[in-house]
Amino acid sequence: MGRPLNMQPEPFAYPPTPHIRRHGPRGYAQYESYREWLRDEFSFRCVFCLYREQWPGSQSFQIDHLLPRAQYPEKECDYVNLVYVCPRCNGIKLAKRVPDPCRIALGKSLQVHPDGRIRALNLHGRLLLKALRLDNDAHTQTRRLLVGILETCFRHNRPQFVLLMGYPKNLVDLGRLDPPHGNTRPAGVRDSAYARRQRGDLPEVY
């Protein structure tokens, strides 16, 4: 099962409850216009594999459609159909249907061990592993390498640990954005990472 992982927060701990969307922008004609909302929505990391924007080797993150555009063109710019993902997961998922992380608790579906291995805890987890190949050698080795780096930083290099496990520096003020048809969840702007940093209550790591 691997050695105990003592650092907090754990880098690959899936959320124990379904994700509840904090933002509700509407009306953009291009789905890329939702990017900054989705970055904050999913905490600047891939919703499927938990890889973070600021981790080594990270490329530009992408926007995935839970319901594929080809089959559901009317959902192309529907915010609740969009999630924030890394290029690797997006390139593997393509048009596959996978469980919606806003409907299921990923923490009850997937478990990552300290040695990088991941296992499914239920049917949803098995579907995710199969569709996204989260248990392939590349993913497993990446997780193992990152856990080793982060544990070393946790013990011996706190500033580097904070850099890797903290929020990115390039946060955007969502209050300055103006969705064409408004925002159904305006309270989310006050709870965004940028607003919390401005108030001084954004955690150092997460």
Contacts in CASP RR format, 6 or more apart in sequence:
PFRMAT RR
TARGET T0000
AUTHOR 0000-0000-0000
METHOD contacts of the structure
MODEL  1
MGRPLNMQPEPFAYPPTPHIRRHGPRGYAQYESYREWLRDEFSFRCVFCL
YREQWPGSQSFQIDHLLPRAQYPEKECDYVNLVYVCPRCNGIKLAKRVPD
PCRIALGKSLQVHPDGRIRALNLHGRLLLKALRLDNDAHTQTRRLLVGIL
ETCFRHNRPQFVLLMGYPKNLVDLGRLDPPHGNTRPAGVRDSAYARRQRG
DLPEVY
1 113 0 8 1.000
2 113 0 8 1.000
2 114 0 8 1.000
2 115 0 8 1.000
3 114 0 8 1.000
3 115 0 8 1.000
4 114 0 8 1.000
5 114 0 8 1.000
5 147 0 8 1.000
5 151 0 8 1.000
6 151 0 8 1.000
6 154 0 8 1.000
7 150 0 8 1.000
7 151 0 8 1.000
7 154 0 8 1.000
7 161 0 8 1.000
9 165 0 8 1.000
9 205 0 8 1.000
9 206 0 8 1.000
11 50 0 8 1.000
11 52 0 8 1.000
11 146 0 8 1.000
11 147 0 8 1.000
11 150 0 8 1.000
11 165 0 8 1.000
12 50 0 8 1.000
12 112 0 8 1.000
12 116 0 8 1.000
12 118 0 8 1.000
12 143 0 8 1.000
12 147 0 8 1.000
13 50 0 8 1.000
13 107 0 8 1.000
13 112 0 8 1.000
14 50 0 8 1.000
14 105 0 8 1.000
14 106 0 8 1.000
14 107 0 8 1.000
14 109 0 8 1.000
14 110 0 8 1.000
14 111 0 8 1.000
14 112 0 8 1.000
15 101 0 8 1.000
15 105 0 8 1.000
15 106 0 8 1.000
15 107 0 8 1.000
16 105 0 8 1.000
16 107 0 8 1.000
16 108 0 8 1.000
17 105 0 8 1.000
18 101 0 8 1.000
18 102 0 8 1.000
18 103 0 8 1.000
18 104 0 8 1.000
18 105 0 8 1.000
19 42 0 8 1.000
19 47 0 8 1.000
19 101 0 8 1.000
19 102 0 8 1.000
20 102 0 8 1.000
21 41 0 8 1.000
21 79 0 8 1.000
21 80 0 8 1.000
21 102 0 8 1.000
21 185 0 8 1.000
22 40 0 8 1.000
22 41 0 8 1.000
22 185 0 8 1.000
22 187 0 8 1.000
22 188 0 8 1.000
22 191 0 8 1.000
22 192 0 8 1.000
23 37 0 8 1.000
23 40 0 8 1.000
23 41 0 8 1.000
23 79 0 8 1.000
23 174 0 8 1.000
23 183 0 8 1.000
23 185 0 8 1.000
23 188 0 8 1.000
23 189 0 8 1.000
23 192 0 8 1.000
24 37 0 8 1.000
24 79 0 8 1.000
24 179 0 8 1.000
24 183 0 8 1.000
24 184 0 8 1.000
24 185 0 8 1.000
25 34 0 8 1.000
25 37 0 8 1.000
25 79 0 8 1.000
25 177 0 8 1.000
25 179 0 8 1.000
25 182 0 8 1.000
25 183 0 8 1.000
26 79 0 8 1.000
26 179 0 8 1.000
26 180 0 8 1.000
26 181 0 8 1.000
26 182 0 8 1.000
26 183 0 8 1.000
26 184 0 8 1.000
27 77 0 8 1.000
27 179 0 8 1.000
27 180 0 8 1.000
27 181 0 8 1.000
27 182 0 8 1.000
28 34 0 8 1.000
28 77 0 8 1.000
28 179 0 8 1.000
28 180 0 8 1.000
29 77 0 8 1.000
29 180 0 8 1.000
30 77 0 8 1.000
31 63 0 8 1.000
31 65 0 8 1.000
31 76 0 8 1.000
31 77 0 8 1.000
31 82 0 8 1.000
32 63 0 8 1.000
34 63 0 8 1.000
34 77 0 8 1.000
34 79 0 8 1.000
34 82 0 8 1.000
35 63 0 8 1.000
36 172 0 8 1.000
36 174 0 8 1.000
36 177 0 8 1.000
37 79 0 8 1.000
37 174 0 8 1.000
37 177 0 8 1.000
38 63 0 8 1.000
38 82 0 8 1.000
38 83 0 8 1.000
38 84 0 8 1.000
39 53 0 8 1.000
39 61 0 8 1.000
39 84 0 8 1.000
39 172 0 8 1.000
40 171 0 8 1.000
40 172 0 8 1.000
40 174 0 8 1.000
40 192 0 8 1.000
40 193 0 8 1.000
40 194 0 8 1.000
41 84 0 8 1.000
42 83 0 8 1.000
42 84 0 8 1.000
43 193 0 8 1.000
43 206 0 8 1.000
44 52 0 8 1.000
44 53 0 8 1.000
44 54 0 8 1.000
44 84 0 8 1.000
44 167 0 8 1.000
44 168 0 8 1.000
44 193 0 8 1.000
45 51 0 8 1.000
45 52 0 8 1.000
45 53 0 8 1.000
45 84 0 8 1.000
46 52 0 8 1.000
46 61 0 8 1.000
46 84 0 8 1.000
46 85 0 8 1.000
46 86 0 8 1.000
46 89 0 8 1.000
47 83 0 8 1.000
47 84 0 8 1.000
47 85 0 8 1.000
47 101 0 8 1.000
48 83 0 8 1.000
48 85 0 8 1.000
48 86 0 8 1.000
48 89 0 8 1.000
48 93 0 8 1.000
48 98 0 8 1.000
48 101 0 8 1.000
48 128 0 8 1.000
48 132 0 8 1.000
48 134 0 8 1.000
49 86 0 8 1.000
49 88 0 8 1.000
49 89 0 8 1.000
49 132 0 8 1.000
49 134 0 8 1.000
49 139 0 8 1.000
50 112 0 8 1.000
51 58 0 8 1.000
51 86 0 8 1.000
51 88 0 8 1.000
51 142 0 8 1.000
52 58 0 8 1.000
52 164 0 8 1.000
52 165 0 8 1.000
53 61 0 8 1.000
53 168 0 8 1.000
54 163 0 8 1.000
54 164 0 8 1.000
54 166 0 8 1.000
54 168 0 8 1.000
55 146 0 8 1.000
55 164 0 8 1.000
56 146 0 8 1.000
56 149 0 8 1.000
58 86 0 8 1.000
59 86 0 8 1.000
59 87 0 8 1.000
60 87 0 8 1.000
61 84 0 8 1.000
61 85 0 8 1.000
61 86 0 8 1.000
61 87 0 8 1.000
62 84 0 8 1.000
62 85 0 8 1.000
62 86 0 8 1.000
62 87 0 8 1.000
62 90 0 8 1.000
63 82 0 8 1.000
63 83 0 8 1.000
63 84 0 8 1.000
63 85 0 8 1.000
64 82 0 8 1.000
64 83 0 8 1.000
64 84 0 8 1.000
64 85 0 8 1.000
64 89 0 8 1.000
64 90 0 8 1.000
64 93 0 8 1.000
65 72 0 8 1.000
65 75 0 8 1.000
65 76 0 8 1.000
65 81 0 8 1.000
65 82 0 8 1.000
66 81 0 8 1.000
66 82 0 8 1.000
66 83 0 8 1.000
66 97 0 8 1.000
66 98 0 8 1.000
66 100 0 8 1.000
67 75 0 8 1.000
67 81 0 8 1.000
67 97 0 8 1.000
68 95 0 8 1.000
68 97 0 8 1.000
69 75 0 8 1.000
69 76 0 8 1.000
70 95 0 8 1.000
71 95 0 8 1.000
72 81 0 8 1.000
75 81 0 8 1.000
80 102 0 8 1.000
83 101 0 8 1.000
85 93 0 8 1.000
88 138 0 8 1.000
88 139 0 8 1.000
89 132 0 8 1.000
92 131 0 8 1.000
92 132 0 8 1.000
92 133 0 8 1.000
93 131 0 8 1.000
93 132 0 8 1.000
96 131 0 8 1.000
97 131 0 8 1.000
98 127 0 8 1.000
98 128 0 8 1.000
98 131 0 8 1.000
98 132 0 8 1.000
99 109 0 8 1.000
99 124 0 8 1.000
99 125 0 8 1.000
99 127 0 8 1.000
99 128 0 8 1.000
104 124 0 8 1.000
106 128 0 8 1.000
107 121 0 8 1.000
108 121 0 8 1.000
108 122 0 8 1.000
109 120 0 8 1.000
109 121 0 8 1.000
109 122 0 8 1.000
109 124 0 8 1.000
109 125 0 8 1.000
109 128 0 8 1.000
110 118 0 8 1.000
110 119 0 8 1.000
110 120 0 8 1.000
110 121 0 8 1.000
110 125 0 8 1.000
110 128 0 8 1.000
110 129 0 8 1.000
110 134 0 8 1.000
111 118 0 8 1.000
111 119 0 8 1.000
111 121 0 8 1.000
112 118 0 8 1.000
112 143 0 8 1.000
113 119 0 8 1.000
114 147 0 8 1.000
115 144 0 8 1.000
115 147 0 8 1.000
116 140 0 8 1.000
116 143 0 8 1.000
116 144 0 8 1.000
116 147 0 8 1.000
117 135 0 8 1.000
117 140 0 8 1.000
118 129 0 8 1.000
118 134 0 8 1.000
118 135 0 8 1.000
118 139 0 8 1.000
118 140 0 8 1.000
118 143 0 8 1.000
119 135 0 8 1.000
120 126 0 8 1.000
120 128 0 8 1.000
120 129 0 8 1.000
128 134 0 8 1.000
129 135 0 8 1.000
133 139 0 8 1.000
149 164 0 8 1.000
150 161 0 8 1.000
150 164 0 8 1.000
150 165 0 8 1.000
153 160 0 8 1.000
153 161 0 8 1.000
153 164 0 8 1.000
154 161 0 8 1.000
161 205 0 8 1.000
162 204 0 8 1.000
162 205 0 8 1.000
165 205 0 8 1.000
165 206 0 8 1.000
166 203 0 8 1.000
166 204 0 8 1.000
166 205 0 8 1.000
166 206 0 8 1.000
167 193 0 8 1.000
167 197 0 8 1.000
167 202 0 8 1.000
167 206 0 8 1.000
171 192 0 8 1.000
171 193 0 8 1.000
171 194 0 8 1.000
171 197 0 8 1.000
172 194 0 8 1.000
173 194 0 8 1.000
173 195 0 8 1.000
174 188 0 8 1.000
174 189 0 8 1.000
174 192 0 8 1.000
174 194 0 8 1.000
174 195 0 8 1.000
175 189 0 8 1.000
175 192 0 8 1.000
175 195 0 8 1.000
183 189 0 8 1.000
189 195 0 8 1.000
193 202 0 8 1.000
196 202 0 8 1.000
END
